[in-house]
Amino acid sequence: MRTHWTTADIPDQRGRVAVVTGANGGLGLVVARELARRGADVVLACRDAVKGGAAAAQILDAIPAAQLEVVPLDLRDVAAVRRACRQIAARHDRVDLLVNNAGVMATAKATTAGGVELQFATNHLGHFALTGLLLERLLSAPAARVVTVSSVFHRIGTVDAELLHRRPYRRWRAYARSKLANVLFGLELERRAAAAGTPLRSMTAHPGYAATKLQTAGFESAPARLAMAAASGAFAQSPYMGALPILYAATAPALAGGTFVGPGAAGGLRGFPRHARPAARARDPHAAARLWRASERLTGVDYDFAAAARG
């Protein structure tokens, strides 16, 4: 008798529109593929449209009836996020599911054109803007969900919403900060959606330690990339297993808003999905509210639930 939740448990997704960021590879590709397998119309929102097209072709090879489209999305650039949202809104009168999955990990020191540290801008601010700009379409769905993908690294992150450019730069510290911001955002979105009386539910999830190209992409030297690849090969679980908590958070019918999902074994690094508990600092509503205000200021995106609900 099977006791663990797998993709076989995903409910029928026919008639639902799902937007998955970073769907050209890794966890995002698995999430997009499995949602399409269950009948969802899936928007692959990818920074590289060519890679997005290749991912769509790969899914179609496995699932010829899949309903897919590729939308260019550069989360580092709020103007590009606005363009992507206009394209999505022009094609769909509602969005039932938004999976905020794309991200970068442990990159060398860099800032966006707006002067924001790259990992924070990509992993948090881009998704904050995307969700806010799609809010009207999300509230047009009868029971929309937003799933924001974080990491076990959120437990060592710190966020000072008024001083985001800390010195000296440490790539893993910056990554952890962005992942903590993901959880703070996901929980605060749930609070605000519930307070506004909307049916929108916001979840957060993390994949544990999953073997994807993300782990090596941020390293410039070949020895560092090889070392990380070797560690991933020895200890990490597959992208399929890493995607299960995300898919569970996205589709499990009775899941309460604000749920945090991760692997259930090896201290949250491996295994099948289970409900988890975020770090205490990620559950601080005052820190979340400060981060929210800073995010609105940095992106120029305001969340007006009443106006979005009216359409």
ZAVEXTI-605712 format. One line per 5 residues: their letters; for each residue x, y, z of N, C-alpha, C. Coordinates in nm, 2 decimals. Layout:
REM residues N
A> X/Y/Z/X/Y/Z/X/Y/Z; ...
***
This chain:
REM residues 311
MRTHW> 0.08/-0.12/0.00/0.00/0.00/0.00/0.09/0.13/0.00; 0.06/0.22/-0.10/0.14/0.34/-0.11/0.10/0.44/0.00; 0.19/0.49/0.07/0.16/0.59/0.18/0.21/0.73/0.15; 0.30/0.74/0.05/0.36/0.87/0.02/0.29/0.94/-0.09; 0.28/1.08/-0.08/0.22/1.15/-0.19/0.32/1.16/-0.31
TTADI> 0.26/1.13/-0.43/0.34/1.14/-0.55/0.26/1.21/-0.66; 0.32/1.23/-0.78/0.25/1.29/-0.89/0.12/1.22/-0.93; 0.11/1.09/-0.89/-0.01/1.02/-0.92/-0.13/1.07/-0.84; -0.10/1.15/-0.73/-0.21/1.20/-0.65/-0.25/1.34/-0.69; -0.19/1.40/-0.80/-0.23/1.53/-0.84/-0.37/1.53/-0.90
PDQRG> -0.46/1.61/-0.85/-0.60/1.61/-0.90/-0.60/1.65/-1.05; -0.71/1.62/-1.12/-0.74/1.67/-1.25/-0.72/1.82/-1.26; -0.63/1.87/-1.35/-0.61/2.01/-1.37/-0.67/2.07/-1.49; -0.76/1.99/-1.56/-0.82/2.04/-1.68/-0.90/2.17/-1.66; -0.88/2.27/-1.74/-0.95/2.39/-1.73/-0.88/2.50/-1.64
RVAVV> -0.76/2.46/-1.59/-0.69/2.55/-1.50/-0.57/2.61/-1.58; -0.54/2.73/-1.55/-0.42/2.80/-1.61/-0.32/2.81/-1.51; -0.20/2.76/-1.54/-0.09/2.76/-1.44/0.03/2.84/-1.51; 0.09/2.93/-1.43/0.21/3.00/-1.47/0.33/2.95/-1.39; 0.43/2.90/-1.45/0.55/2.84/-1.38/0.67/2.92/-1.42
TGANG> 0.73/2.99/-1.33/0.86/3.06/-1.36/0.98/2.97/-1.36; 1.07/2.99/-1.45/1.19/2.91/-1.45/1.16/2.77/-1.50; 1.06/2.75/-1.59/1.01/2.62/-1.63/1.10/2.56/-1.74; 1.21/2.62/-1.78/1.29/2.57/-1.88/1.39/2.45/-1.84; 1.40/2.43/-1.71/1.48/2.33/-1.66/1.47/2.30/-1.51
GLGLV> 1.53/2.20/-1.46/1.53/2.17/-1.32/1.39/2.14/-1.26; 1.37/2.20/-1.15/1.24/2.18/-1.08/1.13/2.23/-1.16; 1.15/2.35/-1.22/1.04/2.42/-1.29/0.99/2.33/-1.41; 1.08/2.27/-1.48/1.05/2.18/-1.59/0.96/2.06/-1.54; 1.00/2.00/-1.43/0.92/1.89/-1.37/0.78/1.94/-1.33
VAREL> 0.78/2.05/-1.27/0.65/2.11/-1.22/0.56/2.13/-1.34; 0.61/2.20/-1.45/0.53/2.23/-1.56/0.49/2.10/-1.63; 0.58/2.01/-1.65/0.54/1.88/-1.71/0.43/1.81/-1.64; 0.44/1.80/-1.51/0.34/1.72/-1.44/0.21/1.79/-1.43; 0.21/1.92/-1.43/0.08/2.00/-1.43/0.01/1.98/-1.57
ARRGA> 0.10/1.98/-1.68/0.05/1.96/-1.81/-0.01/1.82/-1.83; 0.06/1.72/-1.76/0.02/1.58/-1.77/-0.12/1.56/-1.72; -0.15/1.65/-1.61/-0.29/1.64/-1.55/-0.39/1.73/-1.62; -0.35/1.80/-1.73/-0.44/1.87/-1.81/-0.44/2.02/-1.80; -0.35/2.08/-1.72/-0.35/2.22/-1.70/-0.30/2.29/-1.83
DVVLA> -0.34/2.41/-1.86/-0.28/2.49/-1.96/-0.16/2.56/-1.89; -0.04/2.53/-1.93/0.08/2.58/-1.86/0.15/2.69/-1.94; 0.18/2.80/-1.87/0.26/2.90/-1.92/0.40/2.88/-1.87; 0.50/2.86/-1.96/0.64/2.85/-1.92/0.70/2.99/-1.92; 0.72/3.05/-1.81/0.77/3.18/-1.80/0.92/3.17/-1.78
CRDAV> 1.00/3.20/-1.88/1.15/3.17/-1.88/1.22/3.30/-1.93; 1.34/3.32/-1.87/1.42/3.43/-1.91/1.48/3.41/-2.05; 1.51/3.29/-2.08/1.56/3.25/-2.22/1.45/3.19/-2.30; 1.39/3.26/-2.39/1.27/3.20/-2.47/1.31/3.08/-2.55; 1.44/3.08/-2.60/1.49/2.96/-2.67/1.49/2.84/-2.59
KGGAA> 1.54/2.85/-2.47/1.54/2.74/-2.37/1.40/2.70/-2.33; 1.31/2.80/-2.32/1.18/2.78/-2.29/1.11/2.70/-2.40; 1.14/2.73/-2.52/1.08/2.66/-2.63/1.13/2.51/-2.64; 1.26/2.49/-2.61/1.31/2.36/-2.60/1.25/2.28/-2.49; 1.22/2.34/-2.38/1.15/2.27/-2.27/1.01/2.23/-2.31
AAQIL> 0.94/2.33/-2.38/0.81/2.30/-2.42/0.81/2.18/-2.52; 0.91/2.17/-2.61/0.92/2.06/-2.70/0.94/1.93/-2.63; 1.02/1.94/-2.53/1.05/1.82/-2.45/0.92/1.77/-2.38; 0.84/1.86/-2.32/0.72/1.82/-2.26/0.62/1.76/-2.36; 0.62/1.82/-2.48/0.53/1.77/-2.59/0.57/1.63/-2.64
DAIPA> 0.70/1.61/-2.64/0.74/1.47/-2.67/0.69/1.37/-2.58; 0.68/1.40/-2.45/0.63/1.31/-2.35/0.48/1.31/-2.34; 0.42/1.43/-2.37/0.27/1.45/-2.35/0.22/1.52/-2.47; 0.20/1.45/-2.58/0.16/1.52/-2.71/0.04/1.61/-2.69; -0.05/1.59/-2.60/-0.17/1.67/-2.59/-0.15/1.79/-2.49
AQLEV> -0.03/1.81/-2.45/-0.01/1.92/-2.35/-0.04/2.05/-2.41; -0.10/2.14/-2.33/-0.13/2.28/-2.37/-0.03/2.37/-2.31; 0.06/2.42/-2.39/0.17/2.50/-2.34/0.19/2.63/-2.42; 0.25/2.73/-2.35/0.30/2.85/-2.42/0.42/2.90/-2.34; 0.50/2.97/-2.42/0.63/3.02/-2.36/0.62/3.17/-2.36
VPLDL> 0.64/3.23/-2.24/0.64/3.38/-2.22/0.78/3.42/-2.17; 0.85/3.51/-2.24/0.98/3.56/-2.19/0.96/3.64/-2.06; 1.04/3.60/-1.96/1.03/3.67/-1.83/1.17/3.69/-1.77; 1.21/3.81/-1.75/1.34/3.84/-1.69/1.31/3.90/-1.55; 1.32/3.82/-1.45/1.28/3.87/-1.31/1.37/3.98/-1.26
RDVAA> 1.49/4.00/-1.32/1.58/4.10/-1.27/1.53/4.24/-1.31; 1.44/4.25/-1.40/1.40/4.38/-1.46/1.25/4.39/-1.44; 1.20/4.49/-1.36/1.06/4.51/-1.34/0.99/4.54/-1.47; 1.05/4.62/-1.55/0.99/4.65/-1.68/0.96/4.53/-1.76; 1.06/4.43/-1.76/1.04/4.30/-1.83/0.93/4.22/-1.76
VRRAC> 0.92/4.23/-1.63/0.81/4.16/-1.56/0.68/4.21/-1.60; 0.67/4.35/-1.62/0.54/4.41/-1.66/0.51/4.36/-1.80; 0.60/4.35/-1.89/0.58/4.31/-2.03/0.52/4.16/-2.03; 0.58/4.08/-1.95/0.54/3.94/-1.94/0.40/3.93/-1.88; 0.37/4.01/-1.78/0.23/4.01/-1.73/0.13/4.06/-1.83
RQIAA> 0.16/4.16/-1.90/0.07/4.21/-2.01/0.04/4.10/-2.11; 0.15/4.02/-2.15/0.13/3.92/-2.24/0.04/3.81/-2.18; 0.06/3.77/-2.06/-0.02/3.67/-2.00/-0.16/3.71/-1.98; -0.18/3.84/-1.94/-0.32/3.89/-1.92/-0.39/3.90/-2.05; -0.32/3.93/-2.16/-0.39/3.94/-2.29/-0.44/3.80/-2.34
RHDRV> -0.38/3.70/-2.30/-0.41/3.56/-2.34/-0.51/3.49/-2.25; -0.51/3.53/-2.12/-0.58/3.45/-2.02/-0.67/3.55/-1.93; -0.79/3.52/-1.92/-0.88/3.60/-1.83/-0.86/3.57/-1.68; -0.79/3.46/-1.66/-0.76/3.43/-1.52/-0.64/3.34/-1.51; -0.58/3.34/-1.39/-0.46/3.25/-1.36/-0.50/3.18/-1.23
DLLVN> -0.51/3.04/-1.24/-0.55/2.96/-1.13/-0.43/2.93/-1.04; -0.31/2.92/-1.10/-0.20/2.88/-1.02/-0.07/2.96/-1.07; 0.00/3.02/-0.98/0.12/3.08/-1.01/0.23/3.01/-0.92; 0.33/2.96/-0.99/0.44/2.89/-0.91/0.57/2.98/-0.93; 0.60/3.05/-0.82/0.72/3.14/-0.82/0.84/3.05/-0.79
NAGVM> 0.90/2.99/-0.90/1.00/2.89/-0.88/1.14/2.94/-0.93; 1.15/3.03/-1.03/1.28/3.06/-1.09/1.37/3.13/-0.98; 1.50/3.11/-1.00/1.59/3.17/-0.91/1.74/3.15/-0.95; 1.82/3.22/-0.89/1.97/3.21/-0.90/2.03/3.18/-0.76; 2.14/3.11/-0.77/2.20/3.07/-0.64/2.35/3.11/-0.63
ATAKA> 2.39/3.17/-0.52/2.53/3.20/-0.49/2.61/3.26/-0.60; 2.55/3.36/-0.67/2.62/3.42/-0.78/2.73/3.52/-0.73; 2.82/3.55/-0.82/2.92/3.65/-0.79/2.85/3.78/-0.76; 2.92/3.87/-0.70/2.86/4.00/-0.66/2.82/4.07/-0.79; 2.69/4.11/-0.79/2.63/4.19/-0.91/2.51/4.26/-0.86
TTAGG> 2.47/4.36/-0.93/2.35/4.44/-0.91/2.27/4.45/-1.04; 2.14/4.48/-1.02/2.06/4.50/-1.14/2.08/4.65/-1.19; 2.02/4.68/-1.30/2.03/4.82/-1.35/1.98/4.92/-1.25; 1.89/4.87/-1.16/1.83/4.96/-1.06/1.92/4.96/-0.93; 2.03/4.89/-0.93/2.12/4.90/-0.82/2.09/4.80/-0.71
VELQF> 2.00/4.70/-0.73/1.96/4.61/-0.63/2.05/4.48/-0.64; 2.09/4.42/-0.53/2.17/4.30/-0.53/2.10/4.19/-0.61; 2.17/4.12/-0.70/2.11/4.04/-0.80/2.02/3.93/-0.75; 2.07/3.85/-0.65/2.00/3.74/-0.60/1.87/3.79/-0.53; 1.87/3.89/-0.46/1.75/3.95/-0.39/1.65/4.00/-0.50
ATNHL> 1.71/4.06/-0.60/1.62/4.12/-0.71/1.55/4.00/-0.78; 1.63/3.90/-0.82/1.57/3.79/-0.90/1.48/3.70/-0.82; 1.53/3.65/-0.70/1.46/3.55/-0.63/1.34/3.61/-0.56; 1.35/3.73/-0.51/1.23/3.79/-0.43/1.16/3.90/-0.51; 1.23/4.01/-0.54/1.16/4.12/-0.59/1.09/4.09/-0.73
GHFAL> 1.15/4.02/-0.81/1.09/3.98/-0.94/0.96/3.91/-0.92; 0.96/3.81/-0.82/0.83/3.74/-0.80/0.73/3.82/-0.72; 0.78/3.91/-0.64/0.69/4.01/-0.57/0.61/4.09/-0.68; 0.69/4.14/-0.77/0.63/4.22/-0.88/0.53/4.14/-0.97; 0.58/4.02/-1.00/0.50/3.93/-1.09/0.37/3.90/-1.02
TGLLL> 0.37/3.86/-0.90/0.24/3.82/-0.83/0.15/3.94/-0.82; 0.21/4.06/-0.79/0.12/4.18/-0.77/0.06/4.22/-0.91; 0.14/4.21/-1.01/0.09/4.25/-1.15/-0.01/4.15/-1.20; -0.01/4.02/-1.15/-0.11/3.92/-1.20/-0.22/3.91/-1.10; -0.23/4.00/-1.00/-0.33/3.98/-0.89/-0.47/3.98/-0.94
ERLLS> -0.50/4.07/-1.04/-0.63/4.07/-1.09/-0.67/3.94/-1.16; -0.58/3.88/-1.23/-0.61/3.76/-1.30/-0.62/3.64/-1.19; -0.54/3.65/-1.09/-0.55/3.55/-0.98/-0.68/3.56/-0.91; -0.73/3.68/-0.89/-0.85/3.69/-0.82/-0.97/3.67/-0.91; -0.95/3.66/-1.04/-1.06/3.62/-1.13/-1.08/3.47/-1.13
APAAR> -0.99/3.39/-1.07/-1.01/3.25/-1.06/-1.09/3.22/-0.93; -1.16/3.11/-0.93/-1.25/3.08/-0.82/-1.17/3.04/-0.69; -1.05/2.98/-0.71/-0.97/2.94/-0.59/-0.82/2.93/-0.63; -0.77/3.05/-0.66/-0.63/3.05/-0.71/-0.53/3.03/-0.60; -0.41/2.98/-0.64/-0.30/2.96/-0.54/-0.18/3.02/-0.60
VVTVS> -0.10/3.07/-0.51/0.04/3.11/-0.54/0.13/3.02/-0.45; 0.23/2.96/-0.52/0.33/2.88/-0.45/0.47/2.95/-0.47; 0.53/2.99/-0.36/0.66/3.06/-0.37/0.77/2.96/-0.32; 0.87/2.93/-0.40/0.97/2.83/-0.37/1.08/2.89/-0.30; 1.11/2.84/-0.18/1.22/2.89/-0.10/1.33/2.78/-0.09
SVFHR> 1.40/2.77/0.02/1.51/2.68/0.04/1.53/2.66/0.19; 1.59/2.55/0.22/1.63/2.53/0.36/1.73/2.64/0.41; 1.79/2.70/0.31/1.89/2.81/0.35/1.81/2.93/0.41; 1.68/2.93/0.40/1.61/3.05/0.46/1.64/3.05/0.61; 1.67/2.94/0.67/1.69/2.93/0.81/1.81/3.01/0.86
IGTVD> 1.90/3.04/0.77/2.02/3.11/0.81/2.02/3.25/0.75; 1.91/3.29/0.69/1.90/3.42/0.63/1.86/3.53/0.72; 1.90/3.65/0.69/1.85/3.77/0.76/1.81/3.87/0.66; 1.71/3.95/0.69/1.66/4.05/0.60/1.64/4.18/0.68; 1.71/4.28/0.64/1.69/4.42/0.70/1.63/4.49/0.58
AELLH> 1.50/4.51/0.59/1.42/4.57/0.47/1.47/4.71/0.44; 1.53/4.78/0.53/1.58/4.92/0.51/1.73/4.92/0.47; 1.80/4.81/0.48/1.94/4.81/0.45/1.97/4.68/0.37; 1.93/4.68/0.24/1.94/4.55/0.17/2.08/4.53/0.11; 2.16/4.64/0.11/2.30/4.63/0.05/2.40/4.61/0.16
RRPYR> 2.41/4.50/0.21/2.50/4.48/0.32/2.64/4.46/0.27; 2.74/4.49/0.35/2.88/4.48/0.31/2.95/4.40/0.42; 3.05/4.32/0.39/3.09/4.28/0.26/3.00/4.18/0.20; 3.00/4.16/0.07/2.91/4.07/0.00/2.96/3.93/0.02; 2.87/3.84/0.06/2.89/3.70/0.07/2.78/3.63/0.00
RWRAY> 2.82/3.55/-0.10/2.72/3.49/-0.20/2.62/3.40/-0.13; 2.66/3.32/-0.04/2.57/3.23/0.03/2.48/3.30/0.13; 2.54/3.41/0.19/2.45/3.49/0.28/2.35/3.56/0.20; 2.38/3.61/0.08/2.29/3.68/0.00/2.18/3.59/-0.05; 2.22/3.46/-0.08/2.12/3.36/-0.13/2.02/3.33/-0.01
ARSKL> 2.08/3.31/0.11/1.99/3.28/0.22/1.89/3.40/0.25; 1.94/3.52/0.23/1.86/3.64/0.25/1.74/3.64/0.15; 1.77/3.60/0.03/1.66/3.60/-0.07/1.56/3.49/-0.04; 1.61/3.38/0.01/1.52/3.27/0.04/1.43/3.29/0.16; 1.49/3.36/0.26/1.41/3.40/0.37/1.30/3.50/0.33
ANVLF> 1.34/3.59/0.24/1.24/3.69/0.18/1.13/3.61/0.11; 1.16/3.50/0.04/1.05/3.42/-0.02/0.95/3.38/0.08; 0.99/3.33/0.20/0.90/3.28/0.29/0.82/3.39/0.36; 0.89/3.50/0.40/0.83/3.61/0.45/0.72/3.67/0.36; 0.75/3.67/0.23/0.65/3.72/0.13/0.53/3.62/0.12
GLELE> 0.56/3.49/0.11/0.45/3.40/0.09/0.35/3.40/0.21; 0.41/3.41/0.33/0.32/3.41/0.45/0.24/3.54/0.46; 0.31/3.65/0.42/0.24/3.78/0.43/0.14/3.79/0.32; 0.16/3.74/0.20/0.06/3.74/0.10/-0.06/3.66/0.15; -0.05/3.55/0.22/-0.16/3.48/0.27/-0.24/3.57/0.37
RRAAA> -0.16/3.63/0.46/-0.23/3.72/0.56/-0.31/3.83/0.49; -0.26/3.89/0.39/-0.33/4.00/0.32/-0.44/3.95/0.24; -0.42/3.84/0.17/-0.53/3.79/0.09/-0.65/3.75/0.18; -0.62/3.69/0.30/-0.73/3.65/0.39/-0.80/3.77/0.45; -0.72/3.87/0.49/-0.77/3.99/0.55/-0.87/4.06/0.45
AGTPL> -0.83/4.05/0.32/-0.92/4.12/0.22/-1.04/4.03/0.18; -1.05/3.91/0.24/-1.17/3.83/0.21/-1.16/3.76/0.08; -1.05/3.74/0.02/-1.04/3.68/-0.11/-1.02/3.53/-0.09; -1.05/3.45/-0.20/-1.02/3.30/-0.19/-0.88/3.26/-0.23; -0.80/3.36/-0.26/-0.66/3.33/-0.29/-0.59/3.27/-0.17
RSMTA> -0.51/3.16/-0.20/-0.43/3.09/-0.10/-0.28/3.10/-0.14; -0.20/3.13/-0.05/-0.05/3.14/-0.07/0.02/3.04/0.01; 0.10/2.96/-0.06/0.18/2.85/0.00/0.33/2.88/-0.02; 0.41/2.82/0.06/0.55/2.82/0.03/0.60/2.67/0.04; 0.71/2.65/-0.04/0.76/2.51/-0.04/0.91/2.52/-0.06
HPGYA> 0.98/2.41/-0.03/1.12/2.40/-0.06/1.15/2.26/-0.10; 1.25/2.24/-0.19/1.28/2.11/-0.25/1.38/2.03/-0.17; 1.43/2.08/-0.06/1.54/2.00/0.00/1.67/2.02/-0.08; 1.75/1.92/-0.09/1.87/1.92/-0.16/1.84/1.84/-0.29; 1.81/1.91/-0.40/1.78/1.85/-0.53/1.89/1.87/-0.63
ATKLQ> 1.92/1.78/-0.71/2.03/1.79/-0.81/1.98/1.86/-0.93; 2.01/1.99/-0.94/1.98/2.06/-1.06/2.10/2.15/-1.10; 2.09/2.21/-1.21/2.21/2.30/-1.26/2.22/2.42/-1.17; 2.12/2.45/-1.09/2.12/2.57/-1.01/2.25/2.57/-0.91; 2.28/2.45/-0.86/2.39/2.45/-0.76/2.52/2.49/-0.82
TAGFE> 2.54/2.47/-0.95/2.67/2.49/-1.01/2.68/2.62/-1.09; 2.56/2.68/-1.12/2.56/2.79/-1.22/2.63/2.91/-1.16; 2.63/2.93/-1.03/2.69/3.05/-0.97/2.84/3.05/-0.95; 2.90/2.94/-0.99/3.05/2.93/-0.96/3.12/2.95/-1.09; 3.22/3.04/-1.08/3.30/3.07/-1.20/3.41/2.97/-1.23
SAPAR> 3.47/2.91/-1.13/3.58/2.82/-1.16/3.54/2.68/-1.18; 3.61/2.61/-1.27/3.58/2.47/-1.30/3.59/2.38/-1.18; 3.70/2.40/-1.10/3.71/2.31/-0.98/3.59/2.32/-0.88; 3.54/2.45/-0.86/3.43/2.47/-0.77/3.30/2.40/-0.83; 3.28/2.42/-0.96/3.17/2.36/-1.03/3.17/2.20/-1.02
LAMAA> 3.29/2.15/-1.04/3.31/2.00/-1.03/3.28/1.95/-0.89; 3.33/2.03/-0.79/3.31/1.99/-0.65/3.16/1.99/-0.61; 3.09/2.09/-0.65/2.95/2.10/-0.62/2.87/1.99/-0.70; 2.91/1.97/-0.82/2.84/1.86/-0.90/2.86/1.72/-0.83; 2.99/1.70/-0.78/3.01/1.57/-0.71/2.93/1.56/-0.59
ASGAF> 2.92/1.67/-0.51/2.84/1.67/-0.39/2.69/1.64/-0.42; 2.65/1.70/-0.53/2.51/1.68/-0.57/2.48/1.54/-0.61; 2.58/1.48/-0.69/2.56/1.34/-0.73/2.56/1.25/-0.61; 2.64/1.28/-0.51/2.65/1.19/-0.40/2.53/1.20/-0.30; 2.48/1.32/-0.28/2.39/1.34/-0.17/2.25/1.39/-0.21
AQSPY> 2.24/1.45/-0.33/2.11/1.52/-0.36/2.01/1.42/-0.42; 1.88/1.45/-0.40/1.78/1.37/-0.46/1.75/1.42/-0.60; 1.67/1.35/-0.67/1.64/1.39/-0.81/1.55/1.51/-0.83; 1.56/1.58/-0.94/1.47/1.69/-0.96/1.32/1.65/-0.94; 1.28/1.53/-0.98/1.15/1.48/-0.96/1.11/1.48/-0.81
MGALP> 1.20/1.43/-0.73/1.17/1.43/-0.59/1.17/1.57/-0.53; 1.26/1.65/-0.58/1.26/1.79/-0.53/1.14/1.87/-0.57; 1.08/1.83/-0.68/0.96/1.90/-0.73/0.83/1.86/-0.66; 0.83/1.75/-0.59/0.71/1.70/-0.53/0.66/1.79/-0.42; 0.74/1.85/-0.33/0.68/1.95/-0.24/0.61/2.07/-0.31
ILYAA> 0.67/2.11/-0.42/0.61/2.22/-0.49/0.48/2.18/-0.55; 0.47/2.07/-0.61/0.35/2.02/-0.67/0.24/1.99/-0.56; 0.28/1.94/-0.45/0.19/1.91/-0.34/0.13/2.05/-0.29; 0.22/2.15/-0.27/0.17/2.28/-0.23/0.07/2.34/-0.34; 0.10/2.31/-0.46/0.02/2.37/-0.57/-0.11/2.30/-0.59
TAPAL> -0.13/2.17/-0.56/-0.24/2.10/-0.60/-0.32/2.02/-0.49; -0.26/2.00/-0.38/-0.33/1.92/-0.27/-0.46/1.99/-0.24; -0.58/1.93/-0.25/-0.70/2.01/-0.24/-0.73/2.07/-0.11; -0.71/2.00/0.00/-0.75/2.05/0.13/-0.64/2.14/0.20; -0.54/2.17/0.13/-0.43/2.24/0.20/-0.47/2.38/0.24
AGGTF> -0.44/2.42/0.37/-0.47/2.55/0.42/-0.37/2.65/0.37; -0.42/2.77/0.34/-0.33/2.88/0.31/-0.23/2.91/0.41; -0.11/2.94/0.37/0.00/2.96/0.46/0.09/2.84/0.49; 0.05/2.72/0.43/0.12/2.60/0.46/0.26/2.61/0.39; 0.36/2.55/0.47/0.50/2.54/0.42/0.52/2.39/0.40
VGPGA> 0.57/2.35/0.28/0.59/2.21/0.25/0.74/2.19/0.21; 0.79/2.07/0.26/0.92/2.04/0.22/0.94/1.88/0.23; 1.05/1.83/0.19/1.08/1.69/0.21/1.07/1.64/0.35; 1.03/1.52/0.37/1.01/1.47/0.51/1.12/1.39/0.57; 1.23/1.38/0.51/1.34/1.29/0.57/1.47/1.37/0.57
AGGLR> 1.57/1.31/0.64/1.70/1.37/0.64/1.71/1.52/0.68; 1.63/1.55/0.78/1.63/1.69/0.82/1.57/1.79/0.72; 1.48/1.74/0.63/1.42/1.82/0.53/1.50/1.83/0.40; 1.60/1.75/0.39/1.69/1.75/0.27/1.64/1.65/0.16; 1.57/1.55/0.20/1.53/1.44/0.11/1.39/1.39/0.15
GFPRH> 1.33/1.32/0.06/1.21/1.25/0.09/1.08/1.30/0.03; 0.97/1.24/0.06/0.84/1.28/0.01/0.79/1.40/0.08; 0.69/1.47/0.02/0.65/1.60/0.09/0.58/1.58/0.22; 0.60/1.67/0.30/0.52/1.68/0.43/0.51/1.83/0.47; 0.42/1.86/0.56/0.41/1.99/0.61/0.53/2.02/0.70
ARPAA> 0.59/2.13/0.69/0.70/2.17/0.76/0.68/2.30/0.84; 0.77/2.34/0.92/0.76/2.47/0.99/0.88/2.56/0.95; 0.85/2.68/0.90/0.95/2.77/0.87/1.03/2.82/0.99; 1.14/2.88/0.97/1.22/2.94/1.08/1.14/3.05/1.15; 1.17/3.07/1.28/1.09/3.17/1.35/1.09/3.31/1.29
RARDP> 1.21/3.35/1.24/1.22/3.48/1.18/1.14/3.49/1.05; 1.11/3.38/0.98/1.03/3.38/0.86/0.88/3.40/0.90; 0.84/3.37/1.03/0.70/3.38/1.07/0.68/3.51/1.14; 0.77/3.60/1.14/0.75/3.73/1.21/0.67/3.83/1.12; 0.55/3.86/1.16/0.46/3.94/1.07/0.52/4.09/1.06
HAAAR> 0.59/4.13/1.16/0.64/4.27/1.16/0.75/4.28/1.06; 0.84/4.18/1.06/0.95/4.18/0.96/0.89/4.16/0.82; 0.78/4.08/0.80/0.72/4.06/0.67/0.66/4.19/0.62; 0.59/4.27/0.71/0.53/4.40/0.67/0.64/4.50/0.63; 0.75/4.50/0.70/0.86/4.59/0.66/0.92/4.55/0.53
LWRAS> 0.94/4.42/0.51/0.98/4.37/0.38/0.89/4.41/0.26; 0.76/4.39/0.29/0.65/4.42/0.19/0.66/4.57/0.15; 0.67/4.66/0.25/0.68/4.80/0.22/0.81/4.83/0.13; 0.92/4.77/0.17/1.04/4.79/0.09/1.03/4.74/-0.05; 0.96/4.63/-0.06/0.94/4.56/-0.19/0.85/4.65/-0.28
ERLTG> 0.75/4.71/-0.22/0.67/4.80/-0.30/0.75/4.92/-0.35; 0.83/4.97/-0.26/0.91/5.09/-0.30/1.01/5.05/-0.41; 1.07/4.94/-0.40/1.18/4.90/-0.49/1.13/4.86/-0.63; 1.00/4.80/-0.63/0.95/4.76/-0.76/0.85/4.86/-0.82; 0.79/4.94/-0.73/0.68/5.03/-0.78/0.55/4.95/-0.80
VDYDF> 0.54/4.84/-0.74/0.42/4.75/-0.76/0.34/4.75/-0.62; 0.22/4.80/-0.63/0.13/4.80/-0.51/0.02/4.70/-0.52; -0.01/4.63/-0.41/-0.11/4.53/-0.41/-0.24/4.59/-0.37; -0.34/4.61/-0.45/-0.47/4.66/-0.42/-0.57/4.55/-0.44; -0.60/4.47/-0.33/-0.69/4.36/-0.34/-0.83/4.40/-0.38
AAAAR> -0.88/4.51/-0.33/-1.01/4.55/-0.36/-1.03/4.58/-0.51; -0.94/4.66/-0.56/-0.94/4.69/-0.70/-0.92/4.57/-0.79; -0.83/4.48/-0.75/-0.81/4.36/-0.83/-0.93/4.27/-0.83; -1.00/4.26/-0.72/-1.12/4.17/-0.71/-1.23/4.23/-0.80; -1.24/4.36/-0.81/-1.34/4.42/-0.89/-1.31/4.40/-1.04
G> -1.18/4.38/-1.07/-1.14/4.36/-1.21/-1.14/4.49/-1.29
***
